[in-house]
Each structure stands twice: as C-alpha cells, then as structure tokens.
Amino acid sequence: RRAFGEAMTRRVLIYDTTLRDGSQSEGISFSLEDKLKILRCLDEFGVDYVEGGWPNSNPKDAAFFQRARDLPLRHARVSAFGSTRRRSAAASKDENLRALLGAGTPVVAVFGKAWLLHVTEVLGCTPEENLRMVRESVAFLKEAGREVVFDAEHFFDGYRESDAYALEVLGAARAGGADTIVLCDTNGGTLPHESRAIVARAVKEFGACVGIHVHNDAGVAVANSLDAVREGAVQVQGTFNGLGERCGNADLAVVIPNLILKMGCALGVSREALARLTHVARYVSAVANHHFAENSPFVGARAFAHKGGVHVHSVMKQGRTYEHVAPEDVGNDRRFLVSELAGKANIRLIARQEGIDLGGGEDVPRAVVTEIKRLEHEGYQFEGAEASAALLIKRVLGQAPVAFELESFRVIVERRPQARTTVSEATVKVRVDGREELSVGEGTGPVAALDAALRAALSEFYPEVEAVRLTDYRVRVVDEDSGTAARVRVIIDSADDKGSWSTVGVSENIIEASWLALVDSILYGLNRHGAIERFNGRKNAGSREADCCNG
C-alpha cells in the first residue's frame, strides 16, 4: 500500500464515455455535429479513448462512426460499444457484434453480466452459458483484429453475492483475449473501503489489465476511481462533468487533475495540456446545452473564489494558504468576492483587477465596504455580480460612467390567443448628451423587450452596445415572508467576445430590479469597450471643430 501523497509515476489510460454513457443523462441529447465537436476537443486534450456510442442502436451513432473515421485524430482511439452475443445466436452471426465490427473503430467495448441476479433473472440463462457468451464474444472481436475492452457490468454487486462467479466472468473475458477487463460499479452503491479490497483482489488475480467504471449514486465515484488506480487499475472510465445515467459517472474533470497533480500518474493529458482543463469541461457543457455546476472542483467559477477578508488577505501573500492547487495549473482563475463579509483587501483586489485607482489611503476602501454592507442589508448580493461591485467602487470615487439619463420606461405584456404566444413590448425614453431618444423593443419576456428597446436607443451613440449580449437571467425573492410585496434580487449574466460578467438589481418590483441589473450590464460592457470615453472624445472634437468654424 502506498503512503498518502506518494507519486506513482506509472501510465494510466483515460477512457471517456461522455458521448455514450453521458448521453444517457436526463435532458442530454447530442446531435451528430455535437458528438464530432466533443471528439475533436477530447482528442486535442489528450484523452486516450473516446467511446462514441452504440452503432446498432440508432442511425445517428452509425453516422458518427462513419464520420469519425475521416477525422485526423492525433491521440484518441475511438471505441464502439455493445453487448455480448445473445444466448440464442453464435458470435459470428450476432447482429450486435457484427455492427460493432461494422463501425470500423480500432477499439470495441463489449459488456457482459457479472452478477448472478442478472444472469438468471434478466438474461434467463445458466451461469455457464453466460460465461460462454462472454468468452466467445470477446474472441470473435479479437479475431477480427480489434482491441477489446470488456466491461464487467454490475461487477461489485456480483462480487458481493458470489466473488467466485464474478471473477470467473473476468477470467472468461481474458480467456477470449480481452485487452482490458473493466470493473463496473453500475449501480454506484459501493463505498471506497469495499471498492479498494475488491479491486486489489482483481488486480492480484489478473495483473495490469484492470480498469474501473464507477457511477456516482453514493457520491463516491471519483474516490472509488482514484482508489482503484492506487490498487493497480490501469484504465479509468468516466465522463466530463459527471454526466451519465441517474446520478452520473465519475467526473473526469476531477479525476484527471487528481491523477496528475496529486498522484503523479502519467497520462496522455500532459501537464501543459492540463491548463486547458477548465476550457474542455466548459466546452463539453456548452455543446451539451447543460447547466455547468460552478461549485465543481478544479473547473468551477467557485473553485478558487475567496470571500472572507482573512482568506483574501492570506491568499494575496501566498496562494497555497487557501488553495490546494494553483488555479492556472487547471486553466482556472482566482476570484475575490465582494460581500458584507469582505474586508478592504477584497476591495483593493477588485479595483486592481478592474484598473481602478483607489489612491493611497484607507478612506475609499472603507467607504466601499460600508456601502456594500448597507446595500446587502437591503437585499443586494455582490458575490457573483462583480461588475456591479466594480461600478459601485467607481460611484464611491465619483467616477461612475454615465452613458445616458433615463426619462422613463414602460413595459406591456400581451397575450395573443390565436397565435398561442405571449409577447412583451417595452418603450424606453433616454437622454444622451441633451438629446432625447424614444425607442420600442419587443421580446418573449419583459427583460428581453427592455434590453431590445435600450439597445435601439443607444446604438446610434454607442455602436459598441451590439457586442454586449445577455446570456442568463436569475431571480430570487429576498424576503419571502412579505408575499407578493417581497423584494426581489435579479442577477443578469452578460458576455462579449472578450469574456463575461454579472450584475445585480434589487426592488419590490421585478421589472425595476431587472432594469437596474440591465443598466449596470450595459454600462459595464460599454465601459470595458471604451465606448463612453470615445463618445465623449468625438463630442468634444465636434465642439472644437464647431468653435473653430464659428471663429
């Protein structure tokens, strides 16, 4: 047994099944182009195997394997997935096995039953027949020249019922020529202390050909995967962001950095490539159109976010005081949150990141902290809304960007029964440099309509507003006991081609709260593009030219 933290310095293979097991997540449906995009991304990252799907299950997966053959992959080996032969068919005649070969992949993964309950109750065959199905299926695929990965389905549950039979199933796969035999915790209920002993037994029996495939139903998929490697497993299967059936699979975005940074394993993913981990995890989430968990280890926005003043003060001196790895090692960023718990150090860091000069004294940071505490008492929340925090600092300094003055806005929501739609229309009247602008916008909701109307009013003066786009909108009731008169907090996420930011607004009126967050979003976006400064420069230049002509 290895001591904690001892480097292992041996090769571990990463087998990604996001496109197959991950697609079985509730709410996930990859298009053909989605699957090809993710394949290319994982290949560039350095993943060893990418399991593409079931070639005999649907036309999309069949088309994927056909298209994947033409991709100039640099590292990843594509794998097709299917089951052992049916009990009534010879391996050479089995439709599923022939489809696996027809996929044309260099690797095939075939699963078979390792739990007697499934053998007798689901397959309805004898234990001996199941062993023949495993051995003959693997042998048929090996004879065709494929690398074969055998997934022993329900291995851990089967082992607890009959360790002898579960190991016999592994032996049958090896006898057929399987290159890797993978222990699957299909129900995801095995705890680490059980898993360690079972993996160690399998490695002792079969040597360096054991892999691990763990589901997360008990919340320990990553722990079981890492422990399996410590016990001698040479392949780890999982998905990015833990996608998968029920509670998901082992999250490779957590497994991979732990293997490299904590356990010293050699992977196809290099230390240099690891700096792209956050990008890869977010890319997969974006392509899948799946909500990204910001509290995800290593890759979430909260992974290196510091809120308490003591924490921030320490991290400013030495990151290791409150960070177990450096954020840049995994392609993430350190963030300092602004809240009622914040100290003056947080304010200085936000100002530094935003290029705001606070001067040399303590007066401005102290005033900002006081204002934040007052506003948070009213329901504001600046953590996760750093753009509003930056604007607040500028307001305290008397440097707030002013792009327009609001005269009025109005929102109408109209139900159109014949068209079976509900539409919102907003009218916005603003004053820019003494000139009044009245614009109308339409959207599926009131916020979208306000956004459209405000953009229309500002676009002539600030064409940069077109680069700013709203990406998310969230509402939370602040004082729920007040019922319909409760204050609401609105967070708006925005982005441009350079990055993203968030802003906040609070009011008893949800439309007003939305307007406040929307205005901050537009102001911050215009300010980061230098639009307000350029507009003032053009205006002043025009005034000087007019004075010159008048002279």
C-alpha positions as CSV (number, residue, x, y, z in Angstrom):
1,R,0.0,0.0,0.0
2,R,1.3,3.5,-0.9
3,A,1.5,6.3,1.6
4,F,-0.8,9.3,1.0
5,G,0.7,11.7,-1.5
6,E,3.4,9.2,-2.8
7,A,3.9,9.6,-6.5
8,M,3.1,6.6,-8.6
9,T,4.8,7.6,-11.9
10,R,3.0,4.9,-14.0
11,R,0.9,5.2,-17.1
12,V,-2.9,5.4,-16.6
13,L,-5.3,5.4,-19.6
14,I,-8.3,7.7,-19.7
15,Y,-11.4,6.3,-21.3
16,D,-14.0,8.9,-22.0
17,T,-17.7,7.8,-22.3
18,T,-19.3,11.2,-22.4
19,L,-20.8,10.5,-25.9
20,R,-22.3,7.2,-24.8
21,D,-22.9,7.0,-21.1
22,G,-23.1,10.8,-20.8
23,S,-25.8,10.9,-23.4
24,Q,-27.9,8.8,-21.1
25,S,-28.2,11.7,-18.7
26,E,-31.7,13.1,-18.3
27,G,-32.0,16.1,-20.6
28,I,-28.9,15.4,-22.7
29,S,-29.3,14.8,-26.4
30,F,-26.2,15.2,-28.6
31,S,-26.6,15.9,-32.3
32,L,-24.1,14.3,-34.7
33,E,-22.2,17.5,-35.0
34,D,-22.1,17.9,-31.2
35,K,-20.5,14.5,-30.9
36,L,-17.9,15.2,-33.5
37,K,-17.0,18.6,-31.9
38,I,-16.6,16.9,-28.5
39,L,-14.5,14.1,-30.1
40,R,-12.1,16.6,-31.6
41,C,-11.9,18.6,-28.3
42,L,-11.1,15.4,-26.3
43,D,-8.5,14.3,-28.8
44,E,-6.7,17.6,-28.7
45,F,-6.8,17.5,-24.9
46,G,-5.0,14.1,-24.8
47,V,-7.8,11.6,-23.8
48,D,-6.7,8.1,-24.8
49,Y,-10.1,6.6,-25.7
50,V,-13.4,8.2,-26.7
51,E,-16.4,5.9,-26.7
52,G,-18.8,7.1,-29.4
53,G,-22.0,5.2,-28.8
54,W,-23.9,2.1,-29.9
55,P,-23.5,1.5,-33.6
56,N,-26.5,-0.8,-33.7
57,S,-28.9,1.3,-31.7
58,N,-29.7,4.4,-33.9
59,P,-28.8,6.0,-37.3
60,K,-27.0,8.9,-35.6
61,D,-24.5,6.8,-33.9
62,A,-23.9,4.8,-37.0
63,A,-23.3,8.1,-38.9
64,F,-20.9,9.3,-36.1
65,F,-18.6,6.3,-36.6
66,Q,-18.6,6.8,-40.3
67,R,-17.7,10.5,-40.0
68,A,-15.2,9.8,-37.2
69,R,-13.2,7.5,-39.5
70,D,-12.3,10.5,-41.6
71,L,-11.1,12.8,-38.8
72,P,-7.4,13.2,-38.5
73,L,-7.2,12.4,-34.8
74,R,-3.8,12.9,-33.2
75,H,-4.2,10.9,-30.0
76,A,-7.6,9.4,-29.1
77,R,-8.7,6.0,-30.2
78,V,-12.4,5.8,-31.0
79,S,-14.4,2.9,-29.4
80,A,-17.7,1.4,-30.3
81,F,-19.9,0.0,-27.5
82,G,-22.2,-3.0,-27.4
83,S,-23.3,-6.2,-25.6
84,T,-22.1,-9.8,-25.7
85,R,-23.8,-12.1,-28.1
86,R,-27.4,-13.2,-27.5
87,R,-27.7,-16.6,-25.9
88,S,-29.6,-17.9,-29.0
89,A,-27.0,-16.8,-31.6
90,A,-23.4,-17.7,-32.4
91,A,-21.0,-14.8,-32.1
92,S,-20.3,-14.8,-35.8
93,K,-24.0,-14.4,-36.5
94,D,-24.9,-12.0,-33.8
95,E,-26.2,-8.7,-35.2
96,N,-24.9,-6.6,-32.4
97,L,-21.3,-7.9,-32.6
98,R,-21.3,-7.6,-36.4
99,A,-22.4,-4.0,-36.0
100,L,-19.5,-3.4,-33.6
101,L,-17.1,-4.5,-36.3
102,G,-19.0,-2.6,-38.9
103,A,-18.3,0.7,-37.0
104,G,-14.7,0.4,-38.2
105,T,-13.3,1.6,-34.9
106,P,-9.9,0.3,-33.7
107,V,-11.4,-0.4,-30.3
108,V,-14.6,-2.1,-29.2
109,A,-16.1,-2.2,-25.8
110,V,-18.4,-5.1,-25.0
111,F,-20.3,-5.5,-21.8
112,G,-21.4,-8.7,-20.1
113,K,-23.1,-9.7,-16.9
114,A,-21.0,-10.3,-13.8
115,W,-23.9,-10.6,-11.3
116,L,-25.8,-13.9,-11.0
117,L,-29.0,-12.0,-10.3
118,H,-28.8,-10.5,-13.9
119,V,-27.7,-13.8,-15.4
120,T,-30.7,-15.8,-14.1
121,E,-33.4,-13.1,-13.8
122,V,-32.6,-10.8,-16.8
123,L,-30.8,-12.9,-19.4
124,G,-32.6,-16.0,-18.3
125,C,-29.7,-18.3,-18.9
126,T,-27.4,-20.5,-16.9
127,P,-24.2,-19.2,-15.3
128,E,-22.2,-21.5,-17.6
129,E,-23.9,-20.1,-20.8
130,N,-23.2,-16.6,-19.7
131,L,-19.5,-17.4,-19.4
132,R,-19.5,-18.8,-22.9
133,M,-21.3,-15.7,-24.2
134,V,-18.5,-13.6,-22.7
135,R,-15.6,-15.7,-23.9
136,E,-16.9,-16.3,-27.4
137,S,-18.0,-12.6,-28.0
138,V,-14.6,-11.3,-26.9
139,A,-12.8,-14.0,-29.0
140,F,-14.8,-13.1,-32.1
141,L,-13.9,-9.4,-31.8
142,K,-10.2,-10.2,-31.2
143,E,-10.0,-12.5,-34.2
144,A,-11.2,-9.5,-36.3
145,G,-8.2,-7.6,-35.1
146,R,-9.8,-5.2,-32.6
147,E,-8.5,-4.0,-29.3
148,V,-11.2,-5.3,-26.9
149,V,-12.3,-3.6,-23.7
150,F,-14.6,-5.9,-21.6
151,D,-17.0,-4.1,-19.2
152,A,-18.0,-6.5,-16.4
153,E,-21.4,-5.0,-15.7
154,H,-22.5,-4.9,-12.0
155,F,-19.2,-6.5,-11.1
156,F,-19.2,-5.1,-7.5
157,D,-22.7,-6.2,-6.7
158,G,-22.0,-9.5,-8.3
159,Y,-18.8,-9.9,-6.3
160,R,-20.6,-9.3,-3.0
161,E,-23.1,-12.1,-3.9
162,S,-20.5,-14.5,-5.4
163,D,-16.9,-13.4,-5.6
164,A,-16.0,-16.7,-7.3
165,Y,-18.5,-16.2,-10.2
166,A,-17.7,-12.5,-10.7
167,L,-14.0,-13.4,-11.0
168,E,-15.0,-16.3,-13.4
169,V,-16.6,-13.7,-15.7
170,L,-13.4,-11.8,-15.8
171,G,-11.5,-15.0,-16.5
172,A,-13.8,-15.8,-19.4
173,A,-13.1,-12.4,-20.9
174,R,-9.4,-12.8,-20.5
175,A,-9.6,-16.3,-22.0
176,G,-11.3,-14.8,-25.0
177,G,-8.4,-12.3,-25.4
178,A,-9.8,-9.1,-23.8
179,D,-7.1,-6.4,-23.6
180,T,-8.7,-4.7,-20.6
181,I,-11.2,-6.0,-18.1
182,V,-13.2,-3.2,-16.5
183,L,-14.8,-3.5,-13.1
184,C,-18.1,-1.7,-13.3
185,D,-20.0,-0.3,-10.3
186,T,-23.1,0.0,-12.4
187,N,-25.5,0.8,-9.6
188,G,-23.0,3.2,-8.0
189,G,-23.5,2.0,-4.4
190,T,-20.1,0.6,-3.5
191,L,-18.2,2.6,-0.8
192,P,-14.4,3.2,-1.0
193,H,-13.4,0.7,1.7
194,E,-15.3,-2.1,-0.2
195,S,-14.1,-1.0,-3.6
196,R,-10.4,-0.9,-2.6
197,A,-10.4,-4.5,-1.4
198,I,-12.3,-5.8,-4.5
199,V,-10.1,-4.0,-7.0
200,A,-7.0,-5.3,-5.2
201,R,-8.3,-8.8,-5.5
202,A,-9.0,-8.5,-9.2
203,V,-5.5,-7.0,-9.8
204,K,-3.9,-9.8,-7.9
205,E,-5.8,-12.3,-10.0
206,F,-5.3,-10.8,-13.4
207,G,-2.5,-8.3,-13.2
208,A,-2.1,-5.0,-15.1
209,C,-5.1,-5.2,-17.3
210,V,-7.8,-4.0,-14.9
211,G,-9.9,-0.9,-15.5
212,I,-12.6,0.9,-13.4
213,H,-16.0,2.3,-14.4
214,V,-17.9,3.9,-11.5
215,H,-21.3,5.5,-11.2
216,N,-22.0,8.2,-8.6
217,D,-25.2,7.1,-6.9
218,A,-23.4,7.1,-3.5
219,G,-21.5,10.2,-4.2
220,V,-18.1,8.5,-4.2
221,A,-17.4,7.8,-7.9
222,V,-14.3,9.9,-8.0
223,A,-12.9,8.5,-4.8
224,N,-13.5,4.9,-6.0
225,S,-11.8,5.7,-9.3
226,L,-8.7,7.2,-7.6
227,D,-8.5,4.3,-5.1
228,A,-8.7,1.8,-8.0
229,V,-5.7,3.4,-9.6
230,R,-3.9,3.2,-6.2
231,E,-4.7,-0.5,-6.1
232,G,-3.3,-1.1,-9.6
233,A,-6.1,-0.3,-12.1
234,V,-4.5,0.9,-15.4
235,Q,-7.6,2.4,-17.1
236,V,-10.2,4.9,-15.7
237,Q,-13.6,5.3,-17.4
238,G,-15.7,8.4,-16.8
239,T,-17.4,11.4,-18.3
240,F,-16.7,15.1,-18.3
241,N,-18.8,17.0,-15.7
242,G,-20.0,13.7,-14.4
243,L,-22.7,13.2,-17.0
244,G,-24.4,9.8,-17.0
245,E,-27.3,7.6,-16.1
246,R,-29.1,8.6,-12.9
247,C,-26.6,10.4,-10.7
248,G,-23.9,10.3,-13.3
249,N,-20.4,8.8,-13.8
250,A,-17.0,9.6,-12.3
251,D,-16.2,13.1,-13.3
252,L,-13.1,13.1,-15.5
253,A,-12.6,16.9,-14.9
254,V,-11.9,15.9,-11.3
255,V,-10.2,12.5,-11.8
256,I,-7.6,13.8,-14.3
257,P,-6.1,16.6,-12.3
258,N,-6.0,14.5,-9.2
259,L,-4.2,11.7,-11.0
260,I,-1.6,14.2,-12.4
261,L,-1.2,16.7,-9.7
262,K,-1.8,14.6,-6.6
263,M,-0.8,11.1,-7.5
264,G,1.9,11.8,-10.0
265,C,0.5,9.5,-12.7
266,A,1.5,9.8,-16.4
267,L,-1.5,10.4,-18.6
268,G,-2.0,11.2,-22.3
269,V,-3.0,14.6,-21.0
270,S,0.3,16.4,-20.4
271,R,0.9,18.9,-17.6
272,E,0.8,21.6,-20.3
273,A,-2.5,20.4,-21.7
274,L,-3.9,20.3,-18.1
275,A,-4.0,24.1,-18.3
276,R,-6.9,23.6,-20.8
277,L,-9.0,21.5,-18.4
278,T,-11.4,24.3,-17.4
279,H,-11.9,25.1,-21.1
280,V,-12.6,21.5,-22.0
281,A,-15.1,21.0,-19.2
282,R,-17.0,24.2,-20.0
283,Y,-16.9,23.4,-23.8
284,V,-18.5,20.0,-23.2
285,S,-21.2,21.6,-21.0
286,A,-21.9,24.3,-23.6
287,V,-22.1,21.8,-26.5
288,A,-24.4,19.6,-24.4
289,N,-26.5,22.7,-23.5
290,H,-26.2,21.5,-19.9
291,H,-26.1,23.7,-16.8
292,F,-22.5,24.0,-15.6
293,A,-22.1,23.5,-11.9
294,E,-19.9,26.4,-10.7
295,N,-19.0,24.6,-7.5
296,S,-17.3,21.9,-9.5
297,P,-13.8,21.1,-8.1
298,F,-10.9,22.5,-10.2
299,V,-13.0,23.9,-13.1
300,G,-15.9,25.7,-11.4
301,A,-16.0,29.5,-11.0
302,R,-16.2,29.0,-7.3
303,A,-13.2,26.6,-7.1
304,F,-10.8,29.4,-6.5
305,A,-13.2,32.1,-5.2
306,H,-12.3,33.8,-1.9
307,K,-14.8,35.8,0.1
308,G,-13.8,36.2,3.7
309,G,-11.4,39.1,4.4
310,V,-8.9,36.8,6.3
311,H,-8.8,34.4,3.4
312,V,-8.2,37.2,0.8
313,H,-5.5,38.8,2.9
314,S,-3.7,35.4,3.2
315,V,-4.1,34.5,-0.5
316,M,-2.7,37.8,-1.5
317,K,0.5,36.9,0.3
318,Q,0.6,33.2,-0.6
319,G,-1.9,31.3,-2.7
320,R,-1.2,28.0,-1.0
321,T,-2.7,29.3,2.2
322,Y,-6.3,28.6,0.9
323,E,-5.7,26.8,-2.4
324,H,-4.8,23.2,-2.7
325,V,-3.5,23.7,-6.3
326,A,-2.7,26.7,-8.4
327,P,-5.7,27.8,-10.5
328,E,-3.5,28.3,-13.6
329,D,-2.5,24.7,-13.5
330,V,-6.0,23.7,-14.4
331,G,-6.8,26.7,-16.6
332,N,-9.0,28.4,-14.0
333,D,-8.8,31.9,-12.4
334,R,-8.7,33.2,-8.9
335,R,-11.6,35.3,-7.9
336,F,-12.2,37.7,-5.0
337,L,-15.8,38.1,-4.0
338,V,-17.3,41.3,-2.6
339,S,-19.9,40.9,0.2
340,E,-20.8,42.1,3.6
341,L,-18.0,39.7,4.9
342,A,-15.4,41.4,2.7
343,G,-12.6,43.4,4.1
344,K,-10.7,46.3,2.5
345,A,-8.3,43.8,0.9
346,N,-11.1,42.5,-1.3
347,I,-11.9,46.0,-2.5
348,R,-8.3,46.7,-3.4
349,L,-8.1,43.4,-5.4
350,I,-11.3,44.1,-7.3
351,A,-10.1,47.6,-8.0
352,R,-6.7,46.3,-9.2
353,Q,-8.3,43.7,-11.5
354,E,-10.6,46.5,-13.0
355,G,-7.7,49.0,-13.3
356,I,-9.3,51.4,-10.8
357,D,-7.0,53.7,-8.8
358,L,-8.2,53.9,-5.2
359,G,-5.5,56.3,-4.1
360,G,-3.1,55.6,-1.3
361,G,-5.4,56.0,1.7
362,E,-7.9,53.8,3.5
363,D,-10.9,56.2,3.1
364,V,-12.2,54.8,-0.3
365,P,-11.9,51.1,0.6
366,R,-13.6,51.8,3.9
367,A,-16.4,53.8,2.3
368,V,-17.0,51.0,-0.3
369,V,-17.2,48.3,2.4
370,T,-19.7,50.4,4.3
371,E,-21.8,50.9,1.2
372,I,-21.7,47.2,0.3
373,K,-22.9,46.3,3.8
374,R,-25.7,48.8,3.6
375,L,-26.9,47.5,0.2
376,E,-26.6,43.9,1.2
377,H,-28.8,44.6,4.2
378,E,-31.4,45.8,1.6
379,G,-31.1,42.6,-0.4
380,Y,-28.2,43.2,-2.8
381,Q,-25.7,40.5,-3.3
382,F,-22.4,41.3,-4.9
383,E,-20.7,37.9,-4.9
384,G,-21.3,36.6,-8.4
385,A,-22.0,40.2,-9.5
386,E,-18.5,41.6,-9.6
387,A,-19.4,44.0,-12.5
388,S,-21.9,45.8,-10.2
389,A,-19.2,45.8,-7.5
390,A,-16.7,47.5,-9.8
391,L,-19.3,50.1,-10.8
392,L,-20.1,50.7,-7.1
393,I,-16.4,51.4,-6.4
394,K,-16.4,53.9,-9.3
395,R,-19.6,55.6,-7.9
396,V,-18.0,56.0,-4.5
397,L,-15.0,57.6,-6.2
398,G,-17.2,59.9,-8.2
399,Q,-16.0,58.2,-11.5
400,A,-19.2,56.3,-12.4
401,P,-19.6,56.0,-16.2
402,V,-22.6,58.0,-17.5
403,A,-23.8,57.0,-20.9
404,F,-27.4,58.3,-20.7
405,E,-30.1,59.6,-18.4
406,L,-33.4,57.7,-18.1
407,E,-36.5,59.7,-18.7
408,S,-39.0,56.8,-18.5
409,F,-39.7,53.2,-19.5
410,R,-42.9,51.2,-19.9
411,V,-43.5,47.5,-20.4
412,I,-46.7,45.9,-21.8
413,V,-47.3,42.2,-21.8
414,E,-49.8,41.0,-24.3
415,R,-51.3,37.5,-24.7
416,R,-52.3,36.6,-28.3
417,P,-54.6,33.6,-28.0
418,Q,-54.9,33.0,-31.8
419,A,-51.1,32.8,-32.2
420,R,-50.8,31.0,-28.8
421,T,-48.0,33.3,-27.8
422,T,-47.3,35.9,-25.2
423,V,-45.3,39.0,-26.3
424,S,-43.7,41.8,-24.3
425,E,-43.3,45.3,-25.7
426,A,-41.1,47.9,-24.0
427,T,-40.8,51.7,-24.6
428,V,-37.7,53.4,-23.3
429,K,-37.1,57.2,-23.3
430,V,-33.5,58.2,-22.5
431,R,-31.5,61.4,-22.9
432,V,-27.9,61.2,-24.3
433,D,-25.9,64.4,-24.2
434,G,-29.1,66.5,-24.1
435,R,-30.7,64.7,-27.0
436,E,-33.9,62.7,-26.3
437,E,-34.3,59.2,-27.8
438,L,-37.5,57.2,-27.7
439,S,-37.3,53.5,-28.8
440,V,-39.5,50.5,-28.7
441,G,-38.4,46.9,-28.4
442,E,-40.2,43.6,-28.4
443,G,-39.3,40.3,-26.8
444,T,-40.6,37.0,-25.5
445,G,-40.4,38.5,-22.0
446,P,-40.3,41.9,-20.4
447,V,-36.5,41.9,-19.8
448,A,-35.8,40.9,-23.4
449,A,-38.1,43.7,-24.6
450,L,-36.4,46.3,-22.3
451,D,-33.0,45.1,-23.5
452,A,-34.0,45.5,-27.1
453,A,-35.5,49.0,-26.6
454,L,-32.5,50.3,-24.6
455,R,-30.1,49.0,-27.3
456,A,-32.1,50.6,-30.0
457,A,-32.0,53.9,-28.1
458,L,-28.2,53.8,-27.6
459,S,-26.9,52.2,-30.8
460,E,-26.5,55.5,-32.7
461,F,-24.3,56.9,-30.0
462,Y,-22.6,53.7,-28.8
463,P,-22.4,51.2,-31.6
464,E,-20.3,49.0,-29.3
465,V,-23.5,48.1,-27.5
466,E,-24.1,45.5,-30.2
467,A,-21.1,43.5,-28.8
468,V,-22.8,43.1,-25.5
469,R,-25.2,40.2,-25.2
470,L,-27.3,38.8,-22.3
471,T,-26.6,35.2,-21.5
472,D,-28.6,34.4,-18.4
473,Y,-31.2,35.8,-16.0
474,R,-32.0,34.7,-12.5
475,V,-34.5,35.9,-9.9
476,R,-34.6,35.3,-6.1
477,V,-37.1,36.5,-3.6
478,V,-35.2,38.3,-0.8
479,D,-37.8,38.5,2.0
480,E,-40.2,35.6,1.3
481,D,-42.5,36.4,4.3
482,S,-43.7,39.5,2.5
483,G,-45.5,37.5,-0.1
484,T,-46.3,39.4,-3.3
485,A,-44.8,42.6,-1.8
486,A,-41.4,40.9,-1.3
487,R,-38.2,42.4,-2.6
488,V,-36.6,40.5,-5.4
489,R,-33.0,40.2,-6.5
490,V,-32.2,39.9,-10.2
491,I,-28.8,38.7,-11.5
492,I,-28.1,39.2,-15.2
493,D,-25.1,37.5,-16.8
494,S,-23.7,39.1,-19.9
495,A,-20.8,38.5,-22.3
496,D,-18.9,39.8,-25.3
497,D,-16.1,38.3,-27.3
498,K,-13.6,39.1,-24.5
499,G,-15.3,37.5,-21.6
500,S,-18.4,37.5,-19.3
501,W,-19.7,39.5,-16.3
502,S,-22.7,39.6,-13.9
503,T,-24.7,42.5,-12.5
504,V,-27.4,42.8,-9.8
505,G,-30.6,44.8,-9.2
506,V,-33.0,44.8,-6.2
507,S,-36.5,46.2,-5.9
508,E,-40.0,45.3,-4.7
509,N,-40.9,45.5,-8.4
510,I,-39.3,42.7,-10.5
511,I,-39.3,44.9,-13.7
512,E,-37.4,47.7,-11.9
513,A,-35.0,45.2,-10.4
514,S,-34.4,43.8,-13.8
515,W,-33.9,47.3,-15.2
516,L,-31.3,48.1,-12.6
517,A,-29.3,45.0,-13.4
518,L,-29.7,45.6,-17.1
519,V,-28.4,49.1,-16.9
520,D,-25.3,48.0,-15.0
521,S,-24.7,45.3,-17.5
522,I,-24.8,47.7,-20.5
523,L,-22.8,50.4,-18.7
524,Y,-20.1,47.9,-17.7
525,G,-20.0,46.5,-21.2
526,L,-19.7,49.9,-22.8
527,N,-17.1,50.9,-20.3
528,R,-14.9,47.9,-20.9
529,H,-15.0,48.6,-24.7
530,G,-14.1,52.3,-24.0
531,A,-17.3,53.4,-25.8
532,I,-18.3,56.1,-23.4
533,E,-14.8,57.7,-23.5
534,R,-14.7,57.5,-27.3
535,F,-18.2,59.1,-27.5
536,N,-17.1,62.0,-25.2
537,G,-13.9,62.3,-27.3
538,R,-15.9,62.6,-30.6
539,K,-18.4,65.1,-28.9
540,N,-15.5,67.3,-27.7
541,A,-13.8,67.1,-31.1
542,G,-17.0,68.1,-32.7
543,S,-17.4,71.1,-30.3
544,R,-13.8,72.2,-31.0
545,E,-14.4,72.0,-34.8
546,A,-17.6,74.0,-34.5
547,D,-15.9,76.7,-32.4
548,C,-13.1,76.8,-35.0
549,C,-15.6,77.3,-37.8
550,N,-17.5,79.9,-35.9
551,G,-14.3,81.7,-35.3
